[in-house]
Amino acid sequence: MNAQISGLNPERIVLPGGLRVLFLPIADARSATVGVWVAAGSRHESENERGVSHFIEHMLFKGTARRSARDISEEMDLLGGGLNAFTARENTHYYAHTLAENAEKAMDILCDMLTAPRLDAGDIVLERGVILDEIAMYEDCGDEVAADAMFAAVWPSSQMGSPICGTPETVSSLCREDMVDYMRRHYTPERMVAVVAGGFDRNAMLELLSATLDAIPRGKGMPVADVPEFVPAVVLTKKEFEQTSLIVAMPGYPRGDSRRYAMSVLNYITGGGASSRLFQRLREELGLAYSVYSSNYPGIEAGIFTISASFSADRQEQVLHEIDAVLDDITRNITGDEFERARAQVKASIIIGMETVSSKAGHIGQMELFEQRQREPSEILAALDALTLSEVNALANELFNAPRAVSVAGDIKSQEFYAPFCHTLCD
């Protein structure tokens, strides 16, 4: 594959208060993406605060000292743009896409939300109901139930295992003072990365960020991440779902690990695409599961690799046997052609994924927040080119022979039913 990606070499500025700013001007860009990454997610919450990061994300859209919630929406519409956010285990990301001439105005809205949220008591009551409905929606989804139970089981001593949305009990108890205190401790300039990509006025943007986000009182620095130990487990959640959802989990690797490129290729071979082993065997050849795939989550100081499947409850034994057989075969037999196909797909996804202004902004912001450096696309592609089949084989043997966990949600069987699988899946 000879496709090239233009370099992503943003200008990096650290302002006096600690705010990191990344500017990525893109020639002839008629649009812009502005965003703020905050090192505050469910991992940083205490047990009583579970869900507060996600709750705050919702509340910042409910209005500021200068703008009502309607004002925020209408202003973004007038700018010809879109405003959004998401909360994850290790960060919260606020961002907007707009026309290049409106980049500064869009960033002004974001900065206003982050520095002067109204956090009105009445709005909190209303939004609490929305979030409780969101939690209830997830509780009606087998994949979500199995995933939350799995994370809690394998990382029981770390907040990495806690649900991002919190629980009905914790969300019901959170109040304005909890949010103000959490933001005071975590929404501080040295824990933020402001990103502007596309077409924009650099000097005007820098002046705005200096007067707003960098003026927030400095905190205690970037959080020190714990190192959660992976605990093999079998966790069963009985629910009346149409299908049973299964997750098989094993210890993965943290962000920045040298095996990350081999992991990307192995993930594609295992269950990352339509030609993957799991999809071909369980879906195409045997028709055992409508949905089956693998995924890799690399966190700070810890990671996890999972295989997920949804199927009729009476097929559980077959599905578990087939997953185990597929993983065993991968450890013994990854072909050269299979390796080349997977590597080509991973490279293509990187190239295609860097086509837009927003994807470039997301890439550089995430790299700065989590790794404090930039990995150029050319560096990633060169590393994939240098990757060998023997490295992927070695990773497969290490990963798939490690202790595992199983989470099942739906029409579960008895503990005795899963006992025969504990030796192979949860040794």
ZIDAQUI-V464115 format. One record per backbone hydrogen bond with DSSP energy under -0.5 kcal/mol. NH is the residue of the N-H (numbers start at 1). CO is the residue of the C=O. If there is no record, write none. Layout:
NH|CO ; NH|CO
This chain:
9|7 ; 11|23 ; 13|11 ; 13|21 ; 15|13 ; 15|19 ; 18|15 ; 20|189 ; 20|192 ; 21|13 ; 22|194 ; 23|11 ; 24|22 ; 24|196 ; 26|198 ; 27|25 ; 29|26 ; 32|98 ; 33|197 ; 34|96 ; 35|195 ; 36|94 ; 37|193 ; 38|92 ; 39|191 ; 40|38 ; 42|88 ; 43|89 ; 44|41 ; 45|42 ; 49|46 ; 50|47 ; 52|49 ; 54|164 ; 55|51 ; 56|52 ; 57|53 ; 58|54 ; 59|55 ; 60|56 ; 61|58 ; 62|59 ; 64|67 ; 65|116 ; 69|62 ; 72|68 ; 73|69 ; 74|70 ; 75|71 ; 76|72 ; 77|73 ; 78|74 ; 79|75 ; 80|77 ; 81|76 ; 82|97 ; 84|95 ; 86|93 ; 88|91 ; 92|38 ; 93|86 ; 94|36 ; 95|84 ; 96|34 ; 97|82 ; 98|32 ; 99|79 ; 100|30 ; 102|99 ; 103|100 ; 106|102 ; 107|103 ; 108|104 ; 109|105 ; 110|106 ; 111|107 ; 112|108 ; 113|109 ; 114|110 ; 115|111 ; 116|112 ; 118|63 ; 124|120 ; 125|121 ; 126|122 ; 127|123 ; 128|124 ; 129|125 ; 130|126 ; 131|127 ; 132|128 ; 133|129 ; 134|130 ; 135|131 ; 136|132 ; 137|133 ; 138|134 ; 139|135 ; 140|136 ; 140|137 ; 141|138 ; 142|140 ; 145|141 ; 146|142 ; 147|143 ; 148|144 ; 149|145 ; 150|146 ; 151|147 ; 152|148 ; 153|149 ; 154|150 ; 155|151 ; 156|153 ; 158|155 ; 161|155 ; 161|158 ; 162|159 ; 166|163 ; 171|167 ; 172|168 ; 173|169 ; 173|170 ; 174|170 ; 179|175 ; 180|176 ; 181|177 ; 182|178 ; 183|179 ; 184|180 ; 185|181 ; 186|182 ; 187|183 ; 188|186 ; 191|188 ; 192|189 ; 193|37 ; 194|20 ; 195|35 ; 196|22 ; 197|33 ; 198|24 ; 199|31 ; 202|200 ; 205|201 ; 206|202 ; 207|203 ; 208|204 ; 209|205 ; 210|206 ; 211|207 ; 212|208 ; 214|209 ; 215|212 ; 216|213 ; 225|223 ; 228|226 ; 231|154 ; 232|230 ; 235|406 ; 237|408 ; 238|236 ; 239|237 ; 239|410 ; 241|239 ; 244|311 ; 245|409 ; 246|309 ; 247|407 ; 248|307 ; 249|247 ; 249|405 ; 250|305 ; 251|403 ; 252|303 ; 255|299 ; 257|254 ; 260|257 ; 263|259 ; 264|260 ; 265|261 ; 266|262 ; 267|263 ; 268|264 ; 269|265 ; 270|266 ; 271|267 ; 272|267 ; 272|268 ; 276|273 ; 277|269 ; 278|270 ; 280|276 ; 281|277 ; 282|278 ; 283|278 ; 283|279 ; 284|279 ; 285|280 ; 286|281 ; 288|282 ; 289|282 ; 290|310 ; 291|310 ; 293|308 ; 294|271 ; 295|306 ; 297|304 ; 298|296 ; 299|297 ; 299|302 ; 301|299 ; 304|297 ; 305|250 ; 306|295 ; 307|248 ; 308|293 ; 309|246 ; 310|291 ; 311|244 ; 315|312 ; 316|313 ; 319|315 ; 320|316 ; 321|317 ; 322|318 ; 323|319 ; 324|320 ; 325|321 ; 326|322 ; 327|323 ; 328|324 ; 329|325 ; 330|326 ; 331|327 ; 332|328 ; 332|329 ; 333|329 ; 335|333 ; 339|335 ; 340|336 ; 341|337 ; 342|338 ; 343|339 ; 344|340 ; 345|341 ; 346|342 ; 347|343 ; 348|344 ; 349|345 ; 350|346 ; 351|347 ; 352|348 ; 353|349 ; 354|350 ; 354|351 ; 355|352 ; 360|356 ; 361|357 ; 362|358 ; 363|359 ; 364|360 ; 365|361 ; 366|362 ; 367|363 ; 368|364 ; 369|365 ; 370|366 ; 371|367 ; 372|367 ; 372|368 ; 373|367 ; 376|374 ; 379|376 ; 380|376 ; 381|377 ; 382|378 ; 383|379 ; 384|380 ; 385|381 ; 386|382 ; 387|383 ; 392|388 ; 393|389 ; 394|390 ; 395|391 ; 396|392 ; 397|393 ; 398|394 ; 399|395 ; 400|396 ; 401|397 ; 402|399 ; 405|249 ; 406|233 ; 407|247 ; 408|235 ; 409|245 ; 410|237 ; 412|410 ; 417|414 ; 418|414 ; 419|415 ; 420|416 ; 421|418 ; 422|418 ; 422|419 ; 423|419 ; 425|421 ; 426|421 ; 426|422
